[in-house]
Amino acid sequence: FSCSFRPVFWLGNDTLRVSAALFAENRRRLCQELRAKEGLVSKSVVVLQGGEQTQRYCTDTDVLFRQESFFHWAFGVTEPDCYGAIDVDSGKCILFVPKLPESYATWMGDHSIVNSFVFPVSDVTLCCCLQRGQNTDSGSISREASFEGISRLFLLLSVCSRVTKTDMELEVLRYTNRVSSEAHKMIMKHVKPGQKEYEMESLFQHYCYTKGGMRHTSYTCICGTGNNSSVLHYGHAGAPNDKSIQDGDMCLFDMGGEYYCYSSDITCSFPANGKFTPDQKAVYEAVLKSSRTVLAAIRPGVKWSDMHRLADKVHLEELVTIGILHGNVDDMLKVHLGSVFMPHGLGHLLGIDVHDVGGYPEGVERVNEPGLRSLRMGRLVQERMVLTVEPGIYFINHLLDQALADPAQNCFINNQVLARFRGFGGVRIEDDIAVTADGVELLTCVPRTVEEIEAFMADSDKPFSPV
């Protein structure tokens, strides 16, 4: 039985066709991993519970459904309220779909295909291995399956790894990046002073859905302009992308479309009027140098924390060149001055979740230092990992004030020059990469140099062609 209602997921037009074989390969990898696991009971079965359809508070209005990530990784099923079982020895699987009432056809449409595959959940009586694991980024525990009679079963808790990607998964992630890159480029063509930030969010979502079949974004869109571009997770309910874009503002647009639950995560920074000021150019090129230096250094076996430190070092060197800082960069690193200007981590794993699981396996602890404690992965880089590389320089007032009040840090700061950048906001450049045997495959394709951005924004008709 193919654990999807259709052998190929496809939304028509130019959207990507995704074979159910992708999920069969994921199940095969899971079973192979579990069979090698010490202490696993013979004839074990993995049981996963899919996401549940929920309503908006106490109403009967459905919240737009998105499948639970582990369940999707194993089965590729988009419908809610399902369970799945995988026999570890044979690799065979069974999908348990809710038995729907006749009235479902009236309100929700034909359900004959769904009901033809129903195995009532109450019939499940097996020895099972339940999916359970902690997201070491958020600290949240993935919920194991729960159904009537489960207390009679022997349970072995296990974690399945989604850290590396198969060829078929990489193909979907290339697609999400291609569509999302095109959407970012369309935003660069259309942004103008006087518009609202949320208009850019709306245009991005419209492009991803109409051109790419992406009903969901991977996360809440961040459309920060002016000083809002220094708010790392701007766009939330308390700051809903509602500022009017001003002439001279720096834009920081962090948005990614999601296709068939696979994510993208791209940030573009550029001036709203299409022309960098000298200060904007200096800060932007400092971040771009950091980005390109890190991309050139990534390969299997390097420590991700070392890549973060490398980005910090480049930022500090460039801030010395600009004149905001002075002194010895190695001494600045010892007092964690880089975290004042980049308080977040360099990047994270990417896949079915935008902050994909597995960043801190058992035995790998976070480095408890400013900046590094926010790093979402502590592993050595491996081939077939998909990662974001997102260095940034931000002028966040309360962090700057703390640094100026700290004798260990303020001795490196030229406050007179720094004052010029108060209210500047921030610059982040975020690319998605797949790690190869000897380097990286760059999945994101948008204008990146100052010259490319200015030329692209100035010519509304000419498409972007990277060198």
Protein Blocks (a to p, Z undefined) as FASTA:
>chain_A
ZZbfbfbdceejjbccddfklmmmmmmmmmmmmmmpghiaghiacdddddddddehjbfb
dcdddddfklmmmnopabghiacdddfknopacdddddddfklmmmnopaklmmmmcccf
klpccdddddddddfknopacdddddehklmpccddddddfkbccfklmmmmmmmmmmmm
mmmmmmmmmgcghiafklmmmmmmmmmmmmnopabcfbdcdddehjllmpmkgoiaklgo
iaccdehiacdddddddeehiacdddddddfklpacfklmmmmmmmmmmmmmmmmmgcgh
iafklmmmmmmmmmmmmmmmnopagcjfklmmmnommmmmmmbcfbdcddjbmbdghklg
ghiacdddehjlmpcbfbdcdehiacdddddddddfklmmmmmmpmklmmmpcfklmmmm
gonlpadddddddddfklccdfbdcdfbfmlmmmmmmmmkbccddZZ
